Amino acid sequence: MSSNYLLAIDAGTGSVRAVLFDQKGNQIACVQKEWEHRVNPLYPGSMDFDWIHNWELACGCISQVIAGSAANPRDIAAISTTCMREGIVLYDKEGSELWACANVDARSNDEVEQLILHDPELERILYRESGQSFALDAIPRLLWVKNKLPEVYEKTAYIGMFNDWLIYKLTGILAVEPSNGSTSGLFHLKSRTWNPEINQRCGLRTDLFPPVKECGTVIGKTISGLEQSAGLSEGIPVVAGGGDAQLGCIGVGVVNSGDAAVFGGSFWQYEYNTDTPVMDPDCRVRVNCHAIPSLWQYEALAFKPGLVLRWFRDSFCLAEKETALRSGRSVYDLMNEEAEKIPPGCYGMMCAFSDIMNFINWKHAAPTFSNFQLDSDKFNHYTFYRAILENTAFITKGHLDLVKNTTGHFPEEITFAGGAANSRLWAQILSDVLGIPVNIPKVREATALGAAILAGYGIGLYEDISQTAKELVIIEQRLTPDMNNNRIYEKMFRTWKDFYHTQLTLCDRKITKNMWIAPGL
């Protein structure tokens, strides 16, 4: 029995999972349990995090992954954690949880308006230091607690993120690492540590900060009592992990300056590595700490592409769903086969869902399809399906251009991972639109693999995070662009941007309703 199993615990937006790897990066076992974030009816937009029930779910995943793999808990060499970004936990001075919200919490509209009214330029000033905006960071939520739950605010002694909460439950030691900590908006980005001046400017307390430990640092060891609840032996080293996108990059080998990745799921994330974090003068793109201490990342997010595709599948592809059920095939594979017959550009039809990111003024137009004709031979539901795929690729191109405007660099290739990477058609469209090769890694649990690599690095099993990632990651496919298609898409992309801008003006005039809009806008 190997003594070098590595355990990753991943607290995602919709589920928690435990994944066991061997030291060569091979996945041994995975157990996942869905969780929900409760809406408090008193507070519209709220998404409370149930730390009692969710810790029980996490323990269940850990114990089941150990039992299912027939591994001896003593053979686990190290543990690390990863999670959704932006979710926060507040603790009292004894270390008990007081309040927590998930990353999708949107209860703090009033607080964003309060901050803007206090100083219209404050958000831009803070962005230049933290790389964050009020759209996602913890500042409005902390201010909400201060305004709406003053008794909780007064008792609060520490703030932390969910991956740090998992480590705290395992070790009894609370520390925050920079990759996820920086998404709170309370960090000085370049120094990778808390910036109390940000709290002071926002009317928040400056004594809420636990220690900062770099990703890959051993925080402590598993405490006694976990044998019964999680099946873990006492004394296993627990290593600081990181945010899901950052560890996902490690898990697909995007570990050097200039490397780039696109993660396609419910939301799409474009990540571009840099060793020099320069902020966008127009505050349009997010900047985070990477989980590799010498790197940072420009990040651009596309809202809901995977959810849009799921909506289309469930609303318009009932026949394909029945065929897939009978044949045992994926409904998306059936749709892709037909959508491949539609020419690039979908006969000029376009759609609008998510927009190119504008972090400081972030909103999306009402969902719409346009420029189709009443010709069922050309404009059938496969055309609409392909238009959704192309729309997401256009957004991604906009994100690559956006980061290029700040850095001066457009990547020579990208790594494409996540559920969307299972669609060869979508990957090929992405390559054609971007005009660069698209690499698809073999690994299916990239974020968890990134956590496992950090766990191994923390205990000295691996000497170098970047080198280890490059050695363990296998590229399964490499797609190259069809330049004839690229020319079609280049022309269409310019038209699509004008089309989307027009759709936004309809929302601004209150004729249509934004698909999503940031708090306070």
RODO-2510 file (C-alpha; in nm, 4 decimals, decimal comma):
residues 521
     n   res          X          Y          Z
     1     m     0,0000     0,0000     0,0000
     2     s     0,1375     0,3387    -0,1046
     3     s     0,2204     0,5900     0,1671
     4     n     0,1906     0,8792    -0,0754
     5     y    -0,1785     0,9275    -0,1394
     6     l    -0,2787     1,2928    -0,1615
     7     l    -0,6284     1,4049    -0,0655
     8     a    -0,7974     1,7100    -0,2184
     9     i    -1,1182     1,8581    -0,0752
    10     d    -1,3058     2,0862    -0,3164
    11     a    -1,5911     2,3081    -0,1915
    12     g    -1,7631     2,4229    -0,5089
    13     t    -2,0650     2,6452    -0,5569
    14     g    -2,3038     2,3524    -0,5985
    15     s    -2,1262     2,0619    -0,4323
    16     v    -1,8394     1,9414    -0,2181
    17     r    -1,6110     1,6589    -0,3244
    18     a    -1,3174     1,4607    -0,1946
    19     v    -1,0696     1,3321    -0,4510
    20     l    -0,7850     1,0918    -0,3787
    21     f    -0,4727     1,0888    -0,5996
    22     d    -0,1518     0,8923    -0,6038
    23     q     0,1799     1,0775    -0,6208
    24     k     0,1864     1,0494    -1,0025
    25     g    -0,1351     1,2471    -1,0312
    26     n    -0,3589     0,9509    -1,1085
    27     q    -0,7090     0,9877    -0,9687
    28     i    -0,7856     0,6945    -0,7380
    29     a    -1,1351     0,7805    -0,6228
    30     c    -1,3826     1,0697    -0,6040
    31     v    -1,6960     1,1209    -0,3944
    32     q    -1,9216     1,4223    -0,4450
    33     k    -2,2266     1,5491    -0,2578
    34     e    -2,4493     1,8356    -0,3687
    35     w    -2,5252     2,1146    -0,1284
    36     e    -2,7580     2,4122    -0,1361
    37     h    -2,7179     2,7636    -0,0053
    38     r    -3,0288     2,8726     0,1776
    39     v    -3,2142     3,1881     0,0836
    40     n    -3,3175     3,3921     0,3836
    41     p    -3,6665     3,5220     0,2955
    42     l    -3,5983     3,8384     0,4937
    43     y    -3,3098     3,9344     0,2625
    44     p    -3,3648     3,9131    -0,1164
    45     g    -3,0598     3,7813    -0,3005
    46     s    -2,9153     3,6163     0,0086
    47     m    -2,7319     3,2830    -0,0091
    48     d    -2,6459     3,1680     0,3424
    49     f    -2,3798     2,9009     0,3873
    50     d    -2,4770     2,6279     0,6356
    51     w    -2,1427     2,5488     0,7985
    52     i    -2,2837     2,2747     1,0226
    53     h    -2,4601     2,0665     0,7580
    54     n    -2,1986     2,1364     0,4911
    55     w    -1,9145     2,0214     0,7181
    56     e    -2,1090     1,6980     0,7706
    57     l    -2,1340     1,6585     0,3921
    58     a    -1,7603     1,7221     0,3542
    59     c    -1,6821     1,4622     0,6193
    60     g    -1,9083     1,2167     0,4420
    61     c    -1,7197     1,2678     0,1159
    62     i    -1,3846     1,2159     0,2881
    63     s    -1,4841     0,9006     0,4722
    64     q    -1,6517     0,7515     0,1648
    65     v    -1,3612     0,8242    -0,0679
    66     i    -1,1250     0,6508     0,1758
    67     a    -1,3557     0,3522     0,2189
    68     g    -1,4344     0,3267    -0,1504
    69     s    -1,0687     0,3277    -0,2505
    70     a    -0,9707     0,0750     0,0191
    71     a    -0,6948     0,3154     0,1225
    72     n    -0,5664     0,3144     0,4752
    73     p    -0,6044     0,6634     0,6272
    74     r    -0,2432     0,6361     0,7469
    75     d    -0,1376     0,6143     0,3813
    76     i    -0,2592     0,9697     0,3126
    77     a     0,0598     1,1746     0,3033
    78     a    -0,1034     1,5186     0,2932
    79     i    -0,4300     1,7054     0,2405
    80     s    -0,5089     2,0354     0,0712
    81     t    -0,8262     2,2266    -0,0076
    82     t    -0,9811     2,4401    -0,2770
    83     c    -1,3151     2,6143    -0,3168
    84     m    -1,5333     2,8653    -0,4928
    85     r    -1,3923     3,2139    -0,4646
    86     e    -1,5569     3,5104    -0,2841
    87     g    -1,7568     3,3092    -0,0269
    88     i    -1,6686     3,4291     0,3243
    89     v    -1,6951     3,3041     0,6830
    90     l    -1,6952     3,5241     0,9938
    91     y    -1,5700     3,3868     1,3278
    92     d    -1,5825     3,5051     1,6874
    93     k    -1,2735     3,5273     1,9082
    94     e    -1,3173     3,1651     2,0205
    95     g    -1,3119     3,0524     1,6581
    96     s    -1,6814     2,9657     1,6299
    97     e    -1,8549     3,0461     1,3035
    98     l    -2,0924     3,3431     1,3255
    99     w    -2,2059     3,4088     0,9689
   100     a    -2,1204     3,2863     0,6205
   101     c    -2,2399     3,3461     0,2658
   102     a    -2,1708     3,1745    -0,0641
   103     n    -2,0098     3,3422    -0,3612
   104     v    -2,3448     3,3899    -0,5358
   105     d    -2,4824     3,5987    -0,2473
   106     a    -2,6325     3,9234    -0,3783
   107     r    -2,7994     4,0886    -0,0792
   108     s    -2,5822     4,3996    -0,0562
   109     n    -2,7256     4,6362    -0,3201
   110     d    -2,7913     4,9042    -0,0585
   111     e    -2,4344     4,8826     0,0673
   112     v    -2,2874     4,9251    -0,2812
   113     e    -2,5021     5,2335    -0,3272
   114     q    -2,3859     5,3546     0,0143
   115     l    -2,0206     5,3153    -0,0849
   116     i    -2,0692     5,4896    -0,4183
   117     l    -2,2630     5,7743    -0,2582
   118     h    -1,9864     5,8190     0,0004
   119     d    -1,7212     5,8454    -0,2714
   120     p    -1,8003     5,7905    -0,6424
   121     e    -1,4306     5,7261    -0,7134
   122     l    -1,3685     5,4853    -0,4252
   123     e    -1,4264     5,1671    -0,6258
   124     r    -1,1710     5,2699    -0,8888
   125     i    -0,9192     5,3700    -0,6227
   126     l    -0,9541     5,0368    -0,4440
   127     y    -0,9339     4,8446    -0,7730
   128     r    -0,5894     4,9882    -0,8386
   129     e    -0,4706     4,8369    -0,5093
   130     s    -0,6708     4,5145    -0,4898
   131     g    -0,7645     4,4234    -0,8488
   132     q    -1,1265     4,3789    -0,7340
   133     s    -1,4578     4,5614    -0,7609
   134     f    -1,7723     4,5773    -0,5507
   135     a    -1,9392     4,3360    -0,7934
   136     l    -1,7788     4,0301    -0,6314
   137     d    -1,5634     4,1262    -0,3350
   138     a    -1,6410     4,1028     0,0382
   139     i    -1,6597     4,4743     0,1141
   140     p    -2,0339     4,5279     0,0500
   141     r    -2,1166     4,2037     0,2327
   142     l    -1,9162     4,3038     0,5387
   143     l    -2,0850     4,6413     0,5321
   144     w    -2,4208     4,4613     0,5078
   145     v    -2,3395     4,2642     0,8240
   146     k    -2,2417     4,5889     0,9968
   147     n    -2,5680     4,7574     0,8937
   148     k    -2,8171     4,4720     0,9212
   149     l    -2,6643     4,2400     1,1840
   150     p    -2,4695     4,4735     1,4157
   151     e    -2,4567     4,2170     1,6980
   152     v    -2,2808     3,9696     1,4646
   153     y    -2,0468     4,2419     1,3394
   154     e    -1,9439     4,3347     1,6938
   155     k    -1,8669     3,9726     1,7828
   156     t    -1,6642     3,9121     1,4655
   157     a    -1,2937     3,8608     1,5283
   158     y    -1,1785     3,7038     1,1975
   159     i    -1,2761     3,6732     0,8345
   160     g    -1,1767     3,3786     0,6139
   161     m    -1,2581     3,2008     0,2877
   162     f    -1,4118     2,8563     0,2431
   163     n    -1,0921     2,6655     0,1605
   164     d    -0,9358     2,8122     0,4744
   165     w    -1,2493     2,7120     0,6684
   166     l    -1,1998     2,3516     0,5597
   167     i    -0,8403     2,3608     0,6831
   168     y    -0,9549     2,5206     1,0083
   169     k    -1,2008     2,2353     1,0620
   170     l    -0,9222     1,9831     0,9966
   171     t    -0,6464     2,1453     1,2028
   172     g    -0,7982     2,4006     1,4382
   173     i    -0,5701     2,6652     1,2809
   174     l    -0,7109     2,9604     1,0866
   175     a    -0,4973     3,1205     0,8162
   176     v    -0,5817     3,2725     0,4791
   177     e    -0,3856     3,2134     0,1585
   178     p    -0,3492     3,4835    -0,1108
   179     s    -0,5116     3,3285    -0,4186
   180     n    -0,8607     3,3199    -0,2713
   181     g    -0,7945     3,5824    -0,0061
   182     s    -0,7208     3,8364    -0,2794
   183     t    -1,0724     3,7924    -0,4213
   184     s    -1,2089     3,9437    -0,0971
   185     g    -1,0958     4,2873    -0,2149
   186     l    -0,9217     4,3358     0,1206
   187     f    -0,5704     4,2470    -0,0008
   188     h    -0,2871     4,4573    -0,1315
   189     l    -0,2485     4,2612    -0,4507
   190     k     0,1226     4,3087    -0,5158
   191     s     0,2342     4,2301    -0,1600
   192     r    -0,0165     3,9410    -0,1368
   193     t    -0,1359     4,0289     0,2140
   194     w    -0,4168     4,2139     0,3945
   195     n    -0,4497     4,5875     0,3457
   196     p    -0,6220     4,7411     0,6534
   197     e    -0,6367     5,0804     0,4792
   198     i    -0,9057     4,9414     0,2482
   199     n    -1,1252     4,8581     0,5458
   200     q    -1,0654     5,1994     0,6949
   201     r    -1,1683     5,3792     0,3757
   202     c    -1,4894     5,1733     0,3627
   203     g    -1,5887     5,2326     0,7247
   204     l    -1,5023     4,8778     0,8322
   205     r    -1,3012     4,7466     1,1249
   206     t    -0,9322     4,6845     1,0651
   207     d    -0,8852     4,4078     1,3236
   208     l    -1,0483     4,1161     1,1390
   209     f    -0,7450     3,9607     0,9745
   210     p    -0,6012     3,6150     1,0482
   211     p    -0,2438     3,5341     0,9396
   212     v    -0,1641     3,4968     0,5695
   213     k     0,0188     3,1800     0,4627
   214     e     0,1303     3,1241     0,1051
   215     c    -0,0239     2,8486    -0,1031
   216     g     0,1700     2,5260    -0,0538
   217     t     0,2571     2,6006     0,3095
   218     v     0,1845     2,3393     0,5752
   219     i    -0,0738     2,4979     0,8072
   220     g    -0,0948     2,2188     1,0622
   221     k    -0,1929     1,8563     1,1085
   222     t    -0,5273     1,6831     1,1394
   223     i    -0,6627     1,6970     1,4927
   224     s    -0,8025     1,4117     1,6985
   225     g    -1,1699     1,3321     1,6640
   226     l    -1,1743     1,3190     1,2834
   227     e    -1,1511     0,9397     1,2831
   228     q    -1,5212     0,9051     1,3612
   229     s    -1,6556     1,1955     1,1551
   230     a    -1,4312     1,1817     0,8467
   231     g    -1,2275     0,8618     0,8711
   232     l    -0,9016     1,0576     0,8953
   233     s    -0,6096     0,9683     1,1178
   234     e    -0,4641     1,2258     1,3510
   235     g    -0,1405     1,3955     1,2447
   236     i    -0,1785     1,4171     0,8632
   237     p    -0,0137     1,7370     0,7277
   238     v    -0,2665     1,9864     0,5891
   239     v    -0,1381     2,2313     0,3279
   240     a    -0,2752     2,5713     0,2198
   241     g    -0,4527     2,5331    -0,1116
   242     g    -0,6231     2,8054    -0,3127
   243     g    -0,9136     2,9308    -0,5195
   244     d    -1,0727     2,6980    -0,7709
   245     a    -0,9622     2,8804    -1,0868
   246     q    -0,6042     2,9199    -0,9662
   247     l    -0,5720     2,5547    -0,8657
   248     g    -0,7481     2,4556    -1,1858
   249     c    -0,4675     2,6295    -1,3717
   250     i    -0,2092     2,4267    -1,1817
   251     g    -0,4108     2,1137    -1,2577
   252     v    -0,3929     2,1772    -1,6340
   253     g    -0,0323     2,2983    -1,6404
   254     v    -0,0983     2,6719    -1,6803
   255     v     0,1823     2,7636    -1,4437
   256     n     0,4201     3,0037    -1,6196
   257     s     0,3970     3,3711    -1,7037
   258     g     0,2188     3,4080    -2,0389
   259     d     0,0293     3,0786    -2,0063
   260     a    -0,3473     3,1012    -2,0519
   261     a    -0,6508     2,8865    -1,9858
   262     v    -1,0242     2,8879    -2,0441
   263     f    -1,2456     2,6923    -1,8058
   264     g    -1,5859     2,6207    -1,9533
   265     g    -1,8691     2,5289    -1,7206
   266     s    -2,1783     2,7029    -1,5843
   267     f    -1,9609     3,0153    -1,5998
   268     w    -1,6580     3,0537    -1,8301
   269     q    -1,3305     3,1881    -1,6936
   270     y    -1,0363     3,3193    -1,8920
   271     e    -0,7117     3,3166    -1,6927
   272     y    -0,3861     3,4748    -1,8107
   273     n    -0,0709     3,4425    -1,5997
   274     t     0,1646     3,7314    -1,5387
   275     d     0,4663     3,7987    -1,3197
   276     t     0,3864     4,1722    -1,3219
   277     p     0,0371     4,2631    -1,1977
   278     v    -0,0484     4,5856    -1,3785
   279     m    -0,4080     4,7023    -1,3356
   280     d    -0,6306     4,7894    -1,6282
   281     p    -0,6592     5,1727    -1,6344
   282     d    -1,0312     5,1379    -1,7140
   283     c    -1,0938     4,8779    -1,4381
   284     r    -1,2532     4,6303    -1,6806
   285     v    -1,0676     4,3098    -1,5958
   286     r    -1,0137     4,1374    -1,2622
   287     v    -0,6633     4,0698    -1,1259
   288     n    -0,6011     3,7970    -0,8655
   289     c    -0,3067     3,6310    -0,6975
   290     h    -0,2162     3,2972    -0,8565
   291     a    -0,1616     3,0019    -0,6250
   292     i     0,2021     3,0066    -0,7397
   293     p     0,3664     3,2738    -0,5196
   294     s     0,5538     3,4479    -0,8015
   295     l     0,2518     3,4824    -1,0317
   296     w    -0,0747     3,6735    -1,0627
   297     q    -0,3653     3,6280    -1,3021
   298     y    -0,5832     3,8480    -1,5177
   299     e    -0,9306     3,7016    -1,5077
   300     a    -1,2347     3,7654    -1,7251
   301     l    -1,5640     3,5925    -1,6509
   302     a    -1,8517     3,5028    -1,8817
   303     f    -2,1820     3,4533    -1,7056
   304     k    -2,3883     3,1364    -1,7534
   305     p    -2,2802     2,9816    -2,0896
   306     g    -2,3198     2,6304    -1,9487
   307     l    -2,6543     2,7199    -1,7921
   308     v    -2,7742     2,8697    -2,1212
   309     l    -2,6889     2,5471    -2,3012
   310     r    -2,8679     2,3431    -2,0336
   311     w    -3,1757     2,5675    -2,0673
   312     f    -3,1756     2,5203    -2,4448
   313     r    -3,1355     2,1433    -2,4090
   314     d    -3,4230     2,1111    -2,1648
   315     s    -3,6542     2,3492    -2,3536
   316     f    -3,5998     2,2605    -2,7195
   317     c    -3,4212     1,9247    -2,7428
   318     l    -3,6759     1,6825    -2,5979
   319     a    -3,6498     1,4438    -2,8957
   320     e    -3,2710     1,4341    -2,8636
   321     k    -3,3025     1,3704    -2,4891
   322     e    -3,5256     1,0703    -2,5556
   323     t    -3,2860     0,9375    -2,8213
   324     a    -2,9921     0,9839    -2,5857
   325     l    -3,1775     0,7978    -2,3112
   326     r    -3,2467     0,5021    -2,5403
   327     s    -2,8998     0,4894    -2,6927
   328     g    -2,6935     0,5674    -2,3841
   329     r    -2,5260     0,8596    -2,5631
   330     s    -2,4890     1,2202    -2,4505
   331     v    -2,7621     1,4511    -2,5742
   332     y    -2,4925     1,7084    -2,6420
   333     d    -2,3099     1,4658    -2,8711
   334     l    -2,6298     1,4226    -3,0722
   335     m    -2,6785     1,7989    -3,0915
   336     n    -2,3159     1,8555    -3,1899
   337     e    -2,3414     1,6106    -3,4798
   338     e    -2,6245     1,8138    -3,6304
   339     a    -2,4792     2,1527    -3,5415
   340     e    -2,1579     2,0628    -3,7269
   341     k    -2,3657     2,0691    -4,0472
   342     i    -2,4519     2,4358    -3,9899
   343     p    -2,1968     2,6644    -4,1585
   344     p    -1,9760     2,8920    -3,9444
   345     g    -2,1605     3,2128    -3,8663
   346     c    -2,5041     3,0445    -3,8575
   347     y    -2,6141     3,2261    -4,1752
   348     g    -2,5614     3,5576    -3,9948
   349     m    -2,7752     3,4787    -3,6897
   350     m    -2,6476     3,6090    -3,3547
   351     c    -2,7508     3,5857    -2,9925
   352     a    -2,6854     3,7809    -2,6744
   353     f    -2,6420     3,6304    -2,3311
   354     s    -2,3285     3,7164    -2,1321
   355     d    -2,1262     4,0194    -2,2373
   356     i    -1,7547     4,0873    -2,2484
   357     m    -1,6502     4,1675    -1,8931
   358     n    -1,6494     4,5263    -1,7706
   359     f    -1,5643     4,4810    -1,4041
   360     i    -1,6382     4,8378    -1,2952
   361     n    -1,9725     4,8579    -1,4813
   362     w    -2,0765     4,4957    -1,5141
   363     k    -2,4111     4,4126    -1,6693
   364     h    -2,5555     4,1858    -1,9335
   365     a    -2,8233     4,2464    -2,1921
   366     a    -3,1550     4,0645    -2,1994
   367     p    -3,1194     3,7170    -2,3552
   368     t    -3,2078     3,7302    -2,7231
   369     f    -3,1609     3,5724    -3,0669
   370     s    -3,1612     3,7930    -3,3730
   371     n    -3,1058     3,8064    -3,7484
   372     f    -3,2711     3,4752    -3,8289
   373     q    -3,5217     3,4168    -4,1066
   374     l    -3,8426     3,2145    -4,1236
   375     d    -3,6635     2,9404    -4,3142
   376     s    -3,6735     2,6124    -4,1215
   377     d    -3,4168     2,4458    -4,3480
   378     k    -3,1522     2,6942    -4,2414
   379     f    -3,2834     2,8238    -3,9103
   380     n    -3,3812     2,5163    -3,7132
   381     h    -3,3053     2,4462    -3,3484
   382     y    -2,9580     2,3168    -3,4418
   383     t    -2,8773     2,6619    -3,5822
   384     f    -2,9851     2,8250    -3,2588
   385     y    -2,7777     2,5715    -3,0650
   386     r    -2,4666     2,6473    -3,2689
   387     a    -2,5273     3,0204    -3,2286
   388     i    -2,4996     2,9740    -2,8506
   389     l    -2,1632     2,7983    -2,8971
   390     e    -2,0377     3,0753    -3,1246
   391     n    -2,1659     3,3471    -2,8901
   392     t    -1,9592     3,2063    -2,6026
   393     a    -1,6514     3,1922    -2,8259
   394     f    -1,7042     3,5589    -2,9204
   395     i    -1,7181     3,6529    -2,5523
   396     t    -1,3948     3,4615    -2,4956
   397     k    -1,2248     3,6432    -2,7835
   398     g    -1,3390     3,9693    -2,6295
   399     h    -1,1756     3,8631    -2,3045
   400     l    -0,8451     3,7780    -2,4718
   401     d    -0,8518     4,1159    -2,6445
   402     l    -0,9370     4,2862    -2,3156
   403     v    -0,6357     4,1392    -2,1367
   404     k    -0,4171     4,2175    -2,4376
   405     n    -0,5181     4,5833    -2,4052
   406     t    -0,3676     4,5832    -2,0557
   407     t    -0,0677     4,3537    -2,1005
   408     g     0,0161     4,3924    -2,4679
   409     h     0,0096     4,0137    -2,5057
   410     f    -0,2289     3,7745    -2,6820
   411     p    -0,1537     3,4098    -2,5973
   412     e    -0,0045     3,1873    -2,8655
   413     e    -0,2275     2,9006    -2,7486
   414     i    -0,4747     2,8269    -2,4715
   415     t    -0,5613     2,5290    -2,2565
   416     f    -0,9341     2,4508    -2,2551
   417     a    -1,0791     2,2554    -1,9621
   418     g    -1,4035     2,2001    -1,7772
   419     g    -1,7259     2,0373    -1,8918
   420     a    -1,7432     2,2394    -2,2144
   421     a    -1,4097     2,0912    -2,3253
   422     n    -1,5897     1,7578    -2,3706
   423     s    -1,7529     1,9097    -2,6794
   424     r    -1,5068     1,8815    -2,9663
   425     l    -1,7294     2,1101    -3,1744
   426     w    -1,7246     2,3828    -2,9102
   427     a    -1,3480     2,3503    -2,8748
   428     q    -1,3014     2,3748    -3,2534
   429     i    -1,5275     2,6803    -3,2751
   430     l    -1,3223     2,8368    -2,9949
   431     s    -1,0002     2,7712    -3,1851
   432     d    -1,1478     2,9076    -3,5079
   433     v    -1,2756     3,2260    -3,3416
   434     l    -0,9513     3,2911    -3,1494
   435     g    -0,7256     3,1919    -3,4376
   436     i    -0,4884     2,9971    -3,2087
   437     p    -0,4445     2,6308    -3,1090
   438     v    -0,6577     2,4924    -2,8266
   439     n    -0,5121     2,2227    -2,6005
   440     i    -0,7477     1,9910    -2,4122
   441     p    -0,5967     1,8110    -2,1116
   442     k    -0,6854     1,4579    -2,0135
   443     v    -0,7499     1,5346    -1,6474
   444     r    -1,1168     1,5645    -1,5488
   445     e    -1,0660     1,6961    -1,1940
   446     a    -0,8192     1,9748    -1,2690
   447     t    -0,8955     2,1836    -0,9611
   448     a    -0,8610     1,8868    -0,7280
   449     l    -0,5379     1,7816    -0,9002
   450     g    -0,4035     2,1322    -0,8407
   451     a    -0,4823     2,0940    -0,4711
   452     a    -0,3116     1,7540    -0,4648
   453     i     0,0005     1,9014    -0,6246
   454     l     0,0120     2,1725    -0,3585
   455     a    -0,0344     1,9075    -0,0882
   456     g     0,2608     1,7123    -0,2246
   457     y     0,4708     2,0256    -0,2608
   458     g     0,3973     2,1294     0,0955
   459     i     0,5441     1,8085     0,2419
   460     g     0,8430     1,7992     0,0053
   461     l     0,7124     1,5227    -0,2191
   462     y     0,7462     1,7607    -0,5149
   463     e     1,0284     2,0130    -0,5387
   464     d     0,8612     2,2629    -0,7701
   465     i     0,4905     2,3352    -0,8284
   466     s     0,5251     2,4437    -1,1915
   467     q     0,7563     2,1639    -1,2957
   468     t     0,5404     1,9017    -1,1273
   469     a     0,2273     2,0316    -1,2993
   470     k     0,3967     2,0201    -1,6401
   471     e     0,5108     1,6638    -1,5747
   472     l     0,1748     1,5329    -1,4518
   473     v    -0,0606     1,7011    -1,6979
   474     i    -0,1303     1,5112    -2,0210
   475     i    -0,2672     1,6979    -2,3251
   476     e    -0,5236     1,4679    -2,4832
   477     q    -0,6127     1,6767    -2,7902
   478     r    -0,4678     1,9753    -2,9723
   479     l    -0,7016     2,1539    -3,2133
   480     t    -0,5741     2,4058    -3,4653
   481     p    -0,7824     2,6847    -3,6207
   482     d    -0,9394     2,6677    -3,9644
   483     m    -0,8269     3,0067    -4,0926
   484     n    -1,1093     3,0271    -4,3471
   485     n    -1,3532     3,0002    -4,0594
   486     n    -1,1425     3,2476    -3,8625
   487     r    -1,1895     3,5118    -4,1333
   488     i    -1,5665     3,4608    -4,1186
   489     y    -1,5665     3,4904    -3,7413
   490     e    -1,3383     3,7953    -3,7362
   491     k    -1,5889     3,9885    -3,9471
   492     m    -1,8849     3,8589    -3,7501
   493     f    -1,7214     3,9414    -3,4163
   494     r    -1,7123     4,3112    -3,5025
   495     t    -2,0813     4,3014    -3,5955
   496     w    -2,1667     4,1055    -3,2816
   497     k    -2,0057     4,3697    -3,0569
   498     d    -2,2190     4,6433    -3,2151
   499     f    -2,5257     4,4228    -3,1852
   500     y    -2,4600     4,3564    -2,8169
   501     h    -2,4010     4,7237    -2,7401
   502     t    -2,7407     4,8015    -2,8908
   503     q    -2,9045     4,5363    -2,6744
   504     l    -2,7491     4,6947    -2,3650
   505     t    -2,8968     5,0332    -2,4531
   506     l    -3,2429     4,8732    -2,4569
   507     c    -3,1823     4,7574    -2,1001
   508     d    -3,0545     5,1000    -1,9988
   509     r    -3,3801     5,2467    -2,1331
   510     k    -3,5769     4,9872    -1,9289
   511     i    -3,7329     4,8443    -2,2462
   512     t    -3,5766     4,5040    -2,1739
   513     k    -3,4435     4,3507    -1,8514
   514     n    -3,0768     4,2725    -1,7885
   515     m    -2,9926     3,9030    -1,7680
   516     w    -2,7644     4,0069    -1,4791
   517     i    -2,6449     4,3355    -1,3399
   518     a    -2,3933     4,4052    -1,0641
   519     p    -2,5170     4,5383    -0,7299
   520     g    -2,5613     4,9134    -0,7194
   521     l    -2,5814     4,9709    -1,0971
***
